[in-house]
Amino acid sequence: MQSKLNMIAKSNMLFEPRVKTFPSVTVAIPTYNEVNFIENLVLGFLRTNYPNLIEIFVADGGSNDGTQEIVKKLSDKDARVKLIHNPEKIQSAGLNLVLSECIGDVFIRIDAHSDYAPDYIERCVEALLESKANNVGGAQRFVAQTSFQAGVSLASKSFLGNGGAKYRNPNYTGYADTVYLGCFWKKSLLEIQGYNIEASSNEDAELNLRLKKVFDTTQITNQDAELNQRLISHNKQAIYIDSKIRAWYYPRKNWKSLFIQYFKYGRGRYLTSTKHKLKSQLRGLLPFVFISTIILLLIVDLLFPNLGLPIEILVIIGLFLPFLESLRVNLVYLKSFSAEIWRGNEDKIPSFFSRWLFCGVTLLSMPIAHFSGYTYQLFRQKIMGVKTW
């Protein structure tokens, strides 16, 4: 893995910034028990060639594995490294704490479970200045160090795993609905009051929805709510993806944590769509619609068996399609897997069978987990009457 990172570093030695303005930058890293990652992560950013990185905040949610001690030692060596305590533990709360204390003009959110190109900061600032967007970032490139992560990473290459999201396409450059992580003007985040801590499982998408709302503040009045609503439009150029901004994400290491992750995504999708009274995107609704349709047809078939509905065929398709798609994806990436996805020991590359199996399991599990979370939250709000944010 280190050799691959060295190759990436060498490829950036000739980097020449296209802009000559270097606004001050704050890097924000929410953490919890990241002892295996935090030191290399922080040191990597401290080595940046960007001339105006003024601070790296680590918002720790109460780590007990030595993460805080490592950050304190790094802070003793470089005053730009700052540790703050996040009693709420969730990432959105930690990011808001950083936002309230930082002094950089640009706010860059970092995930501790990712690798970043040496020119990550330069490229982010460059894109922010040139695109005139409120938030810029790159694609979420999946990589792996275990067999299960390899399956998840391969699943992200399929439409069944990514839903056609632009931020999952490493070659896409242009405006979009969201990006992986994000680089913002601090003033833009302050104007929308930062992250919504109630949207802890969907905070990025919810934040980007608010960033895309443009208010004509010269006309808005508190007295005319209907007029205010009509004055709100959606800025299609608020969120920008640049393929030159490169980060590599390590997915969950086992099936249980992956299922919980996508269950939370499903809950967050429902909450965000109801909060902002927006029509959900197809990729957000597709798992719910497809699985709900199968369940509805099963119920109808039980009640009216004489209708002869092709339920068995639908179930077979639903169960086997993910594994057929897994076979296709694995064949496509058969030759490039070790170079493009694998970041573990070169002598422990998982077998083709294990990659196929875990990719298929992932493609089957993600929509079921997403559907379960979406349905759970819908039931709580519509049936149980539980109030949400």
Short mmCIF file of the C-alpha atoms (twelve columns), coordinates in Angstrom:
data_MODEL
# 
_entry.id   MODEL 
# 
loop_
_atom_site.group_PDB 
_atom_site.id 
_atom_site.type_symbol 
_atom_site.label_atom_id 
_atom_site.label_alt_id 
_atom_site.label_comp_id 
_atom_site.label_asym_id 
_atom_site.label_seq_id 
_atom_site.Cartn_x 
_atom_site.Cartn_y 
_atom_site.Cartn_z 
_atom_site.pdbx_PDB_model_num 
ATOM 1   C CA . MET A 1   0.000   0.000   0.000   1 
ATOM 2   C CA . GLN A 2   2.791   2.425   0.861   1 
ATOM 3   C CA . SER A 3   4.382   1.908   -2.549  1 
ATOM 4   C CA . LYS A 4   1.121   2.922   -4.202  1 
ATOM 5   C CA . LEU A 5   0.925   6.057   -2.086  1 
ATOM 6   C CA . ASN A 6   4.523   6.898   -2.990  1 
ATOM 7   C CA . MET A 7   3.639   6.615   -6.668  1 
ATOM 8   C CA . ILE A 8   0.739   9.009   -6.120  1 
ATOM 9   C CA . ALA A 9   3.062   11.445  -4.381  1 
ATOM 10  C CA . LYS A 10  5.568   11.328  -7.248  1 
ATOM 11  C CA . SER A 11  2.803   12.004  -9.743  1 
ATOM 12  C CA . ASN A 12  2.093   15.289  -7.971  1 
ATOM 13  C CA . MET A 13  5.643   16.625  -7.772  1 
ATOM 14  C CA . LEU A 14  5.080   18.721  -10.898 1 
ATOM 15  C CA . PHE A 15  1.847   20.232  -9.608  1 
ATOM 16  C CA . GLU A 16  1.483   23.864  -10.600 1 
ATOM 17  C CA . PRO A 17  -1.447  25.779  -9.097  1 
ATOM 18  C CA . ARG A 18  -3.668  27.485  -11.641 1 
ATOM 19  C CA . VAL A 19  -4.581  30.178  -9.128  1 
ATOM 20  C CA . LYS A 20  -2.319  32.603  -7.317  1 
ATOM 21  C CA . THR A 21  -4.632  33.271  -4.379  1 
ATOM 22  C CA . PHE A 22  -4.132  31.173  -1.267  1 
ATOM 23  C CA . PRO A 23  -6.937  31.699  1.273   1 
ATOM 24  C CA . SER A 24  -6.301  30.393  4.780   1 
ATOM 25  C CA . VAL A 25  -7.412  26.792  5.300   1 
ATOM 26  C CA . THR A 26  -8.802  24.882  8.263   1 
ATOM 27  C CA . VAL A 27  -8.811  21.082  8.123   1 
ATOM 28  C CA . ALA A 28  -11.513 19.475  10.302  1 
ATOM 29  C CA . ILE A 29  -11.265 15.796  11.307  1 
ATOM 30  C CA . PRO A 30  -14.003 14.243  13.487  1 
ATOM 31  C CA . THR A 31  -12.671 11.112  15.210  1 
ATOM 32  C CA . TYR A 32  -13.494 8.307   17.594  1 
ATOM 33  C CA . ASN A 33  -10.940 5.569   18.333  1 
ATOM 34  C CA . GLU A 34  -8.760  6.158   15.279  1 
ATOM 35  C CA . VAL A 35  -5.398  5.198   16.788  1 
ATOM 36  C CA . ASN A 36  -4.404  3.239   13.677  1 
ATOM 37  C CA . PHE A 37  -5.019  6.121   11.283  1 
ATOM 38  C CA . ILE A 38  -4.795  9.504   12.974  1 
ATOM 39  C CA . GLU A 39  -1.024  10.037  13.072  1 
ATOM 40  C CA . ASN A 40  -0.349  9.311   9.405   1 
ATOM 41  C CA . LEU A 41  -3.441  11.273  8.451   1 
ATOM 42  C CA . VAL A 42  -2.418  14.440  10.302  1 
ATOM 43  C CA . LEU A 43  1.224   14.184  9.268   1 
ATOM 44  C CA . GLY A 44  0.151   13.813  5.665   1 
ATOM 45  C CA . PHE A 45  -1.691  17.113  5.751   1 
ATOM 46  C CA . LEU A 46  1.116   18.842  7.632   1 
ATOM 47  C CA . ARG A 47  3.390   17.929  4.723   1 
ATOM 48  C CA . THR A 48  1.179   19.733  2.220   1 
ATOM 49  C CA . ASN A 49  2.734   22.177  -0.217  1 
ATOM 50  C CA . TYR A 50  -0.225  24.482  0.184   1 
ATOM 51  C CA . PRO A 51  1.259   27.684  1.669   1 
ATOM 52  C CA . ASN A 52  -1.611  28.749  3.931   1 
ATOM 53  C CA . LEU A 53  -2.786  25.751  5.952   1 
ATOM 54  C CA . ILE A 54  -3.178  27.420  9.343   1 
ATOM 55  C CA . GLU A 55  -4.834  24.740  11.488  1 
ATOM 56  C CA . ILE A 56  -5.845  21.104  11.713  1 
ATOM 57  C CA . PHE A 57  -8.629  20.457  14.202  1 
ATOM 58  C CA . VAL A 58  -9.275  16.965  15.524  1 
ATOM 59  C CA . ALA A 59  -12.730 16.849  17.108  1 
ATOM 60  C CA . ASP A 60  -12.573 13.691  19.225  1 
ATOM 61  C CA . GLY A 61  -15.686 11.968  20.521  1 
ATOM 62  C CA . GLY A 62  -14.085 10.476  23.631  1 
ATOM 63  C CA . SER A 63  -11.574 8.004   22.197  1 
ATOM 64  C CA . ASN A 64  -10.106 5.553   24.699  1 
ATOM 65  C CA . ASP A 65  -7.595  3.825   22.419  1 
ATOM 66  C CA . GLY A 66  -4.807  6.397   22.480  1 
ATOM 67  C CA . THR A 67  -6.079  8.651   19.693  1 
ATOM 68  C CA . GLN A 68  -6.156  11.726  21.898  1 
ATOM 69  C CA . GLU A 69  -2.644  11.120  23.209  1 
ATOM 70  C CA . ILE A 70  -1.285  10.926  19.661  1 
ATOM 71  C CA . VAL A 71  -2.999  14.169  18.702  1 
ATOM 72  C CA . LYS A 72  -1.612  15.907  21.795  1 
ATOM 73  C CA . LYS A 73  1.936   14.819  20.902  1 
ATOM 74  C CA . LEU A 74  1.471   16.092  17.365  1 
ATOM 75  C CA . SER A 75  0.157   19.364  18.760  1 
ATOM 76  C CA . ASP A 76  3.269   19.758  20.924  1 
ATOM 77  C CA . LYS A 77  5.405   19.477  17.785  1 
ATOM 78  C CA . ASP A 78  3.240   21.664  15.549  1 
ATOM 79  C CA . ALA A 79  0.891   24.293  16.984  1 
ATOM 80  C CA . ARG A 80  -1.357  24.056  13.956  1 
ATOM 81  C CA . VAL A 81  -2.671  20.729  15.289  1 
ATOM 82  C CA . LYS A 82  -5.485  21.287  17.790  1 
ATOM 83  C CA . LEU A 83  -7.529  18.792  19.788  1 
ATOM 84  C CA . ILE A 84  -11.066 19.631  20.851  1 
ATOM 85  C CA . HIS A 85  -13.473 17.389  22.735  1 
ATOM 86  C CA . ASN A 86  -16.799 16.416  21.206  1 
ATOM 87  C CA . PRO A 87  -19.121 15.237  23.998  1 
ATOM 88  C CA . GLU A 88  -21.935 14.538  21.509  1 
ATOM 89  C CA . LYS A 89  -19.654 12.001  19.758  1 
ATOM 90  C CA . ILE A 90  -21.412 12.269  16.372  1 
ATOM 91  C CA . GLN A 91  -19.492 13.704  13.427  1 
ATOM 92  C CA . SER A 92  -21.834 16.596  12.680  1 
ATOM 93  C CA . ALA A 93  -21.513 17.887  16.248  1 
ATOM 94  C CA . GLY A 94  -17.735 17.668  16.082  1 
ATOM 95  C CA . LEU A 95  -17.654 19.536  12.786  1 
ATOM 96  C CA . ASN A 96  -19.822 22.278  14.259  1 
ATOM 97  C CA . LEU A 97  -17.427 22.617  17.192  1 
ATOM 98  C CA . VAL A 98  -14.561 23.101  14.759  1 
ATOM 99  C CA . LEU A 99  -16.621 25.608  12.788  1 
ATOM 100 C CA . SER A 100 -17.230 27.639  15.927  1 
ATOM 101 C CA . GLU A 101 -13.526 27.839  16.802  1 
ATOM 102 C CA . CYS A 102 -11.648 27.867  13.506  1 
ATOM 103 C CA . ILE A 103 -10.297 30.997  11.838  1 
ATOM 104 C CA . GLY A 104 -9.539  29.731  8.327   1 
ATOM 105 C CA . ASP A 105 -11.376 31.206  5.348   1 
ATOM 106 C CA . VAL A 106 -11.777 27.717  3.856   1 
ATOM 107 C CA . PHE A 107 -13.177 24.746  5.788   1 
ATOM 108 C CA . ILE A 108 -12.170 21.278  4.568   1 
ATOM 109 C CA . ARG A 109 -13.898 18.253  6.046   1 
ATOM 110 C CA . ILE A 110 -11.798 15.099  6.364   1 
ATOM 111 C CA . ASP A 111 -12.778 11.505  7.122   1 
ATOM 112 C CA . ALA A 112 -10.304 9.501   9.196   1 
ATOM 113 C CA . HIS A 113 -10.934 6.289   7.215   1 
ATOM 114 C CA . SER A 114 -9.655  7.629   3.922   1 
ATOM 115 C CA . ASP A 115 -6.389  8.277   2.112   1 
ATOM 116 C CA . TYR A 116 -5.767  11.605  0.412   1 
ATOM 117 C CA . ALA A 117 -3.602  12.669  -2.510  1 
ATOM 118 C CA . PRO A 118 -0.668  14.929  -1.515  1 
ATOM 119 C CA . ASP A 119 -2.242  17.814  -3.464  1 
ATOM 120 C CA . TYR A 120 -5.698  17.355  -1.909  1 
ATOM 121 C CA . ILE A 121 -5.821  20.795  -0.272  1 
ATOM 122 C CA . GLU A 122 -4.445  22.576  -3.344  1 
ATOM 123 C CA . ARG A 123 -6.963  20.957  -5.646  1 
ATOM 124 C CA . CYS A 124 -9.874  21.661  -3.288  1 
ATOM 125 C CA . VAL A 125 -9.050  25.363  -2.978  1 
ATOM 126 C CA . GLU A 126 -8.406  25.610  -6.699  1 
ATOM 127 C CA . ALA A 127 -11.822 24.131  -7.505  1 
ATOM 128 C CA . LEU A 128 -13.544 26.314  -4.902  1 
ATOM 129 C CA . LEU A 129 -12.098 29.476  -6.430  1 
ATOM 130 C CA . GLU A 130 -12.660 28.531  -10.053 1 
ATOM 131 C CA . SER A 131 -16.124 26.949  -9.821  1 
ATOM 132 C CA . LYS A 132 -17.686 29.686  -7.651  1 
ATOM 133 C CA . ALA A 133 -19.561 26.871  -5.885  1 
ATOM 134 C CA . ASN A 134 -20.450 26.703  -2.201  1 
ATOM 135 C CA . ASN A 135 -19.002 23.209  -1.788  1 
ATOM 136 C CA . VAL A 136 -16.450 21.302  -3.845  1 
ATOM 137 C CA . GLY A 137 -14.961 17.859  -3.583  1 
ATOM 138 C CA . GLY A 138 -13.992 14.747  -5.477  1 
ATOM 139 C CA . ALA A 139 -15.353 11.284  -6.048  1 
ATOM 140 C CA . GLN A 140 -15.605 8.661   -3.344  1 
ATOM 141 C CA . ARG A 141 -13.071 6.117   -4.586  1 
ATOM 142 C CA . PHE A 142 -13.479 2.792   -2.744  1 
ATOM 143 C CA . VAL A 143 -10.378 0.782   -1.818  1 
ATOM 144 C CA . ALA A 144 -9.836  -2.302  0.334   1 
ATOM 145 C CA . GLN A 145 -7.507  -3.999  2.791   1 
ATOM 146 C CA . THR A 146 -9.703  -7.040  3.544   1 
ATOM 147 C CA . SER A 147 -11.747 -9.508  1.505   1 
ATOM 148 C CA . PHE A 148 -15.056 -8.057  2.653   1 
ATOM 149 C CA . GLN A 149 -13.925 -4.496  1.878   1 
ATOM 150 C CA . ALA A 150 -12.904 -5.737  -1.559  1 
ATOM 151 C CA . GLY A 151 -16.455 -6.949  -2.154  1 
ATOM 152 C CA . VAL A 152 -17.924 -3.633  -1.022  1 
ATOM 153 C CA . SER A 153 -15.465 -1.677  -3.165  1 
ATOM 154 C CA . LEU A 154 -16.374 -3.704  -6.228  1 
ATOM 155 C CA . ALA A 155 -20.072 -3.263  -5.464  1 
ATOM 156 C CA . SER A 156 -19.544 0.504   -5.575  1 
ATOM 157 C CA . LYS A 157 -18.602 0.109   -9.260  1 
ATOM 158 C CA . SER A 158 -22.070 -1.212  -10.113 1 
ATOM 159 C CA . PHE A 159 -25.213 0.821   -10.731 1 
ATOM 160 C CA . LEU A 160 -26.883 -1.448  -8.171  1 
ATOM 161 C CA . GLY A 161 -24.306 -0.259  -5.652  1 
ATOM 162 C CA . ASN A 162 -23.960 3.401   -6.551  1 
ATOM 163 C CA . GLY A 163 -27.320 4.270   -8.099  1 
ATOM 164 C CA . GLY A 164 -25.609 6.306   -10.779 1 
ATOM 165 C CA . ALA A 165 -24.452 8.940   -8.264  1 
ATOM 166 C CA . LYS A 166 -22.017 11.397  -9.836  1 
ATOM 167 C CA . TYR A 167 -19.850 11.508  -6.718  1 
ATOM 168 C CA . ARG A 168 -19.118 7.799   -7.210  1 
ATOM 169 C CA . ASN A 169 -17.689 8.390   -10.698 1 
ATOM 170 C CA . PRO A 170 -13.933 9.130   -10.462 1 
ATOM 171 C CA . ASN A 171 -13.883 10.601  -13.984 1 
ATOM 172 C CA . TYR A 172 -16.732 13.086  -13.547 1 
ATOM 173 C CA . THR A 173 -16.107 16.824  -13.350 1 
ATOM 174 C CA . GLY A 174 -19.032 19.213  -13.066 1 
ATOM 175 C CA . TYR A 175 -21.922 20.296  -10.896 1 
ATOM 176 C CA . ALA A 176 -23.825 17.720  -8.853  1 
ATOM 177 C CA . ASP A 177 -26.105 17.164  -5.861  1 
ATOM 178 C CA . THR A 178 -23.395 16.197  -3.405  1 
ATOM 179 C CA . VAL A 179 -19.691 15.385  -3.127  1 
ATOM 180 C CA . TYR A 180 -17.607 13.110  -0.956  1 
ATOM 181 C CA . LEU A 181 -16.761 15.086  2.215   1 
ATOM 182 C CA . GLY A 182 -16.409 18.683  1.013   1 
ATOM 183 C CA . CYS A 183 -14.480 21.937  0.933   1 
ATOM 184 C CA . PHE A 184 -16.425 25.089  1.818   1 
ATOM 185 C CA . TRP A 185 -16.080 28.767  2.406   1 
ATOM 186 C CA . LYS A 186 -16.418 29.115  6.165   1 
ATOM 187 C CA . LYS A 187 -18.811 32.034  5.742   1 
ATOM 188 C CA . SER A 188 -21.155 29.834  3.681   1 
ATOM 189 C CA . LEU A 189 -21.338 27.249  6.462   1 
ATOM 190 C CA . LEU A 190 -21.956 29.935  9.064   1 
ATOM 191 C CA . GLU A 191 -24.764 31.418  6.982   1 
ATOM 192 C CA . ILE A 192 -26.663 28.121  7.098   1 
ATOM 193 C CA . GLN A 193 -25.677 27.485  10.751  1 
ATOM 194 C CA . GLY A 194 -23.401 24.563  10.010  1 
ATOM 195 C CA . TYR A 195 -24.310 20.900  10.128  1 
ATOM 196 C CA . ASN A 196 -27.645 19.631  11.389  1 
ATOM 197 C CA . ILE A 197 -26.788 17.348  14.315  1 
ATOM 198 C CA . GLU A 198 -30.226 15.734  14.074  1 
ATOM 199 C CA . ALA A 199 -29.322 14.508  10.580  1 
ATOM 200 C CA . SER A 200 -26.409 12.447  11.884  1 
ATOM 201 C CA . SER A 201 -26.859 9.635   9.333   1 
ATOM 202 C CA . ASN A 202 -27.358 11.905  6.335   1 
ATOM 203 C CA . GLU A 203 -25.645 15.122  7.377   1 
ATOM 204 C CA . ASP A 204 -23.728 15.703  4.148   1 
ATOM 205 C CA . ALA A 205 -26.727 15.401  1.833   1 
ATOM 206 C CA . GLU A 206 -28.868 17.510  4.166   1 
ATOM 207 C CA . LEU A 207 -26.174 20.189  4.372   1 
ATOM 208 C CA . ASN A 208 -25.828 20.312  0.597   1 
ATOM 209 C CA . LEU A 209 -29.576 20.750  0.209   1 
ATOM 210 C CA . ARG A 210 -29.381 23.845  2.378   1 
ATOM 211 C CA . LEU A 211 -26.331 25.136  0.533   1 
ATOM 212 C CA . LYS A 212 -28.254 24.868  -2.739  1 
ATOM 213 C CA . LYS A 213 -31.047 27.105  -1.499  1 
ATOM 214 C CA . VAL A 214 -30.585 30.698  -2.598  1 
ATOM 215 C CA . PHE A 215 -32.374 33.444  -0.699  1 
ATOM 216 C CA . ASP A 216 -32.996 36.895  -2.095  1 
ATOM 217 C CA . THR A 217 -32.478 38.587  1.263   1 
ATOM 218 C CA . THR A 218 -33.456 42.001  -0.086  1 
ATOM 219 C CA . GLN A 219 -37.045 40.843  -0.584  1 
ATOM 220 C CA . ILE A 220 -37.674 38.340  2.182   1 
ATOM 221 C CA . THR A 221 -40.009 39.451  4.949   1 
ATOM 222 C CA . ASN A 222 -41.080 37.693  8.101   1 
ATOM 223 C CA . GLN A 223 -44.705 38.642  7.487   1 
ATOM 224 C CA . ASP A 224 -45.239 36.907  4.154   1 
ATOM 225 C CA . ALA A 225 -44.350 33.246  4.541   1 
ATOM 226 C CA . GLU A 226 -45.804 32.275  1.161   1 
ATOM 227 C CA . LEU A 227 -43.712 34.917  -0.608  1 
ATOM 228 C CA . ASN A 228 -40.638 33.793  1.264   1 
ATOM 229 C CA . GLN A 229 -41.111 30.242  0.061   1 
ATOM 230 C CA . ARG A 230 -41.466 31.364  -3.565  1 
ATOM 231 C CA . LEU A 231 -38.268 33.376  -3.274  1 
ATOM 232 C CA . ILE A 232 -36.334 30.210  -2.485  1 
ATOM 233 C CA . SER A 233 -34.807 28.595  -5.550  1 
ATOM 234 C CA . HIS A 234 -32.280 25.825  -5.984  1 
ATOM 235 C CA . ASN A 235 -28.840 26.791  -7.195  1 
ATOM 236 C CA . LYS A 236 -27.699 24.052  -9.549  1 
ATOM 237 C CA . GLN A 237 -24.144 25.386  -9.407  1 
ATOM 238 C CA . ALA A 238 -23.740 25.234  -5.630  1 
ATOM 239 C CA . ILE A 239 -22.043 21.820  -5.471  1 
ATOM 240 C CA . TYR A 240 -19.091 20.975  -7.702  1 
ATOM 241 C CA . ILE A 241 -17.130 17.771  -8.289  1 
ATOM 242 C CA . ASP A 242 -13.587 17.901  -9.652  1 
ATOM 243 C CA . SER A 243 -11.984 14.639  -10.749 1 
ATOM 244 C CA . LYS A 244 -8.568  16.066  -9.831  1 
ATOM 245 C CA . ILE A 245 -9.560  16.041  -6.147  1 
ATOM 246 C CA . ARG A 246 -8.620  12.534  -5.060  1 
ATOM 247 C CA . ALA A 247 -9.482  10.643  -1.897  1 
ATOM 248 C CA . TRP A 248 -9.763  6.909   -1.293  1 
ATOM 249 C CA . TYR A 249 -12.360 5.542   1.119   1 
ATOM 250 C CA . TYR A 250 -12.089 2.325   3.163   1 
ATOM 251 C CA . PRO A 251 -15.603 0.839   3.610   1 
ATOM 252 C CA . ARG A 252 -16.914 -1.135  6.570   1 
ATOM 253 C CA . LYS A 253 -14.979 -4.279  7.462   1 
ATOM 254 C CA . ASN A 254 -17.882 -6.673  8.101   1 
ATOM 255 C CA . TRP A 255 -21.471 -7.327  7.068   1 
ATOM 256 C CA . LYS A 256 -23.066 -6.181  10.337  1 
ATOM 257 C CA . SER A 257 -21.483 -2.741  10.303  1 
ATOM 258 C CA . LEU A 258 -22.320 -2.339  6.607   1 
ATOM 259 C CA . PHE A 259 -25.969 -3.230  7.230   1 
ATOM 260 C CA . ILE A 260 -26.187 -0.756  10.124  1 
ATOM 261 C CA . GLN A 261 -24.571 1.931   7.960   1 
ATOM 262 C CA . TYR A 262 -27.138 1.550   5.178   1 
ATOM 263 C CA . PHE A 263 -30.006 1.195   7.638   1 
ATOM 264 C CA . LYS A 264 -29.025 4.628   8.945   1 
ATOM 265 C CA . TYR A 265 -28.749 5.926   5.383   1 
ATOM 266 C CA . GLY A 266 -32.329 4.792   4.768   1 
ATOM 267 C CA . ARG A 267 -33.561 6.587   7.885   1 
ATOM 268 C CA . GLY A 268 -31.620 9.679   6.916   1 
ATOM 269 C CA . ARG A 269 -33.000 9.654   3.379   1 
ATOM 270 C CA . TYR A 270 -36.574 9.633   4.658   1 
ATOM 271 C CA . LEU A 271 -35.928 12.352  7.238   1 
ATOM 272 C CA . THR A 272 -34.138 14.624  4.775   1 
ATOM 273 C CA . SER A 273 -36.820 14.292  2.097   1 
ATOM 274 C CA . THR A 274 -39.599 15.105  4.569   1 
ATOM 275 C CA . LYS A 275 -37.688 17.906  6.271   1 
ATOM 276 C CA . HIS A 276 -37.035 19.763  3.034   1 
ATOM 277 C CA . LYS A 277 -40.292 18.726  1.369   1 
ATOM 278 C CA . LEU A 278 -38.433 17.627  -1.741  1 
ATOM 279 C CA . LYS A 279 -39.018 14.762  -4.098  1 
ATOM 280 C CA . SER A 280 -36.441 12.098  -3.357  1 
ATOM 281 C CA . GLN A 281 -34.007 11.169  -6.109  1 
ATOM 282 C CA . LEU A 282 -34.624 7.866   -7.845  1 
ATOM 283 C CA . ARG A 283 -31.560 6.228   -6.327  1 
ATOM 284 C CA . GLY A 284 -32.855 7.084   -2.847  1 
ATOM 285 C CA . LEU A 285 -36.352 5.738   -3.460  1 
ATOM 286 C CA . LEU A 286 -35.518 2.730   -5.632  1 
ATOM 287 C CA . PRO A 287 -34.773 0.220   -2.817  1 
ATOM 288 C CA . PHE A 288 -37.987 1.176   -1.020  1 
ATOM 289 C CA . VAL A 289 -40.136 1.020   -4.162  1 
ATOM 290 C CA . PHE A 290 -38.693 -2.261  -5.445  1 
ATOM 291 C CA . ILE A 291 -38.832 -4.198  -2.173  1 
ATOM 292 C CA . SER A 292 -42.215 -2.716  -1.242  1 
ATOM 293 C CA . THR A 293 -43.575 -3.890  -4.599  1 
ATOM 294 C CA . ILE A 294 -42.348 -7.447  -4.021  1 
ATOM 295 C CA . ILE A 295 -43.817 -7.514  -0.504  1 
ATOM 296 C CA . LEU A 296 -47.126 -6.133  -1.779  1 
ATOM 297 C CA . LEU A 297 -47.291 -8.727  -4.535  1 
ATOM 298 C CA . LEU A 298 -46.505 -11.491 -2.027  1 
ATOM 299 C CA . ILE A 299 -49.414 -10.349 0.128   1 
ATOM 300 C CA . VAL A 300 -51.741 -10.180 -2.876  1 
ATOM 301 C CA . ASP A 301 -50.626 -13.656 -3.977  1 
ATOM 302 C CA . LEU A 302 -51.363 -15.083 -0.534  1 
ATOM 303 C CA . LEU A 303 -54.807 -13.482 -0.450  1 
ATOM 304 C CA . PHE A 304 -55.688 -14.220 -4.070  1 
ATOM 305 C CA . PRO A 305 -53.673 -17.307 -5.155  1 
ATOM 306 C CA . ASN A 306 -55.815 -17.787 -8.277  1 
ATOM 307 C CA . LEU A 307 -54.399 -14.647 -9.878  1 
ATOM 308 C CA . GLY A 308 -51.258 -16.545 -10.792 1 
ATOM 309 C CA . LEU A 309 -48.843 -13.678 -10.162 1 
ATOM 310 C CA . PRO A 310 -45.207 -14.468 -11.075 1 
ATOM 311 C CA . ILE A 311 -44.009 -14.000 -7.501  1 
ATOM 312 C CA . GLU A 312 -41.493 -16.843 -7.604  1 
ATOM 313 C CA . ILE A 313 -39.842 -15.347 -10.669 1 
ATOM 314 C CA . LEU A 314 -39.557 -11.926 -9.038  1 
ATOM 315 C CA . VAL A 315 -38.063 -13.403 -5.866  1 
ATOM 316 C CA . ILE A 316 -35.547 -15.456 -7.853  1 
ATOM 317 C CA . ILE A 317 -34.548 -12.385 -9.843  1 
ATOM 318 C CA . GLY A 318 -34.248 -10.341 -6.675  1 
ATOM 319 C CA . LEU A 319 -31.999 -12.940 -5.040  1 
ATOM 320 C CA . PHE A 320 -29.795 -13.899 -7.982  1 
ATOM 321 C CA . LEU A 321 -29.455 -10.628 -9.884  1 
ATOM 322 C CA . PRO A 322 -26.967 -9.182  -7.344  1 
ATOM 323 C CA . PHE A 323 -24.702 -12.212 -7.772  1 
ATOM 324 C CA . LEU A 324 -24.942 -12.103 -11.565 1 
ATOM 325 C CA . GLU A 325 -24.061 -8.412  -11.451 1 
ATOM 326 C CA . SER A 326 -21.229 -9.218  -9.052  1 
ATOM 327 C CA . LEU A 327 -19.829 -11.666 -11.602 1 
ATOM 328 C CA . ARG A 328 -19.969 -9.009  -14.319 1 
ATOM 329 C CA . VAL A 329 -18.236 -6.371  -12.180 1 
ATOM 330 C CA . ASN A 330 -15.536 -8.772  -11.021 1 
ATOM 331 C CA . LEU A 331 -14.787 -9.766  -14.607 1 
ATOM 332 C CA . VAL A 332 -14.560 -6.103  -15.637 1 
ATOM 333 C CA . TYR A 333 -12.065 -5.353  -12.847 1 
ATOM 334 C CA . LEU A 334 -10.246 -8.687  -12.953 1 
ATOM 335 C CA . LYS A 335 -6.995  -7.236  -14.310 1 
ATOM 336 C CA . SER A 336 -7.122  -3.844  -12.597 1 
ATOM 337 C CA . PHE A 337 -8.245  -4.993  -9.139  1 
ATOM 338 C CA . SER A 338 -4.822  -5.112  -7.502  1 
ATOM 339 C CA . ALA A 339 -3.749  -1.733  -8.867  1 
ATOM 340 C CA . GLU A 340 -7.008  0.187   -8.563  1 
ATOM 341 C CA . ILE A 341 -8.728  -1.251  -5.474  1 
ATOM 342 C CA . TRP A 342 -6.410  -3.372  -3.339  1 
ATOM 343 C CA . ARG A 343 -4.447  -1.527  -0.610  1 
ATOM 344 C CA . GLY A 344 -3.588  -4.495  1.583   1 
ATOM 345 C CA . ASN A 345 -0.601  -6.847  1.557   1 
ATOM 346 C CA . GLU A 346 0.229   -7.912  -1.966  1 
ATOM 347 C CA . ASP A 347 0.563   -11.547 -0.891  1 
ATOM 348 C CA . LYS A 348 -2.949  -11.527 0.602   1 
ATOM 349 C CA . ILE A 349 -5.031  -10.451 -2.365  1 
ATOM 350 C CA . PRO A 350 -8.443  -12.113 -1.932  1 
ATOM 351 C CA . SER A 351 -9.460  -14.829 -4.357  1 
ATOM 352 C CA . PHE A 352 -11.834 -14.202 -7.251  1 
ATOM 353 C CA . PHE A 353 -14.474 -16.350 -5.523  1 
ATOM 354 C CA . SER A 354 -14.380 -14.368 -2.271  1 
ATOM 355 C CA . ARG A 355 -14.551 -11.076 -4.185  1 
ATOM 356 C CA . TRP A 356 -17.536 -12.348 -6.156  1 
ATOM 357 C CA . LEU A 357 -19.284 -13.646 -3.032  1 
ATOM 358 C CA . PHE A 358 -18.818 -10.529 -0.904  1 
ATOM 359 C CA . CYS A 359 -19.693 -8.218  -3.771  1 
ATOM 360 C CA . GLY A 360 -22.922 -10.150 -4.344  1 
ATOM 361 C CA . VAL A 361 -23.752 -10.153 -0.638  1 
ATOM 362 C CA . THR A 362 -23.154 -6.399  -0.544  1 
ATOM 363 C CA . LEU A 363 -25.349 -5.708  -3.567  1 
ATOM 364 C CA . LEU A 364 -28.114 -7.777  -1.970  1 
ATOM 365 C CA . SER A 365 -27.726 -6.330  1.533   1 
ATOM 366 C CA . MET A 366 -27.475 -2.614  0.801   1 
ATOM 367 C CA . PRO A 367 -30.979 -2.154  -0.672  1 
ATOM 368 C CA . ILE A 368 -32.524 -4.356  2.036   1 
ATOM 369 C CA . ALA A 369 -30.811 -2.352  4.786   1 
ATOM 370 C CA . HIS A 370 -31.721 0.958   3.134   1 
ATOM 371 C CA . PHE A 371 -35.339 -0.186  2.722   1 
ATOM 372 C CA . SER A 372 -35.465 -1.292  6.362   1 
ATOM 373 C CA . GLY A 373 -34.210 2.062   7.630   1 
ATOM 374 C CA . TYR A 374 -36.513 4.046   5.345   1 
ATOM 375 C CA . THR A 375 -39.538 1.947   6.345   1 
ATOM 376 C CA . TYR A 376 -38.645 2.092   10.038  1 
ATOM 377 C CA . GLN A 377 -38.518 5.880   10.004  1 
ATOM 378 C CA . LEU A 378 -41.692 6.166   7.938   1 
ATOM 379 C CA . PHE A 379 -43.496 3.912   10.430  1 
ATOM 380 C CA . ARG A 380 -42.225 5.934   13.409  1 
ATOM 381 C CA . GLN A 381 -43.331 9.221   11.904  1 
ATOM 382 C CA . LYS A 382 -46.568 8.310   10.105  1 
ATOM 383 C CA . ILE A 383 -47.926 5.494   12.291  1 
ATOM 384 C CA . MET A 384 -46.424 6.110   15.714  1 
ATOM 385 C CA . GLY A 385 -46.544 9.887   15.392  1 
ATOM 386 C CA . VAL A 386 -42.978 10.342  16.678  1 
ATOM 387 C CA . LYS A 387 -41.849 13.896  16.020  1 
ATOM 388 C CA . THR A 388 -38.559 14.382  14.213  1 
ATOM 389 C CA . TRP A 389 -36.387 17.326  13.380  1 
# 
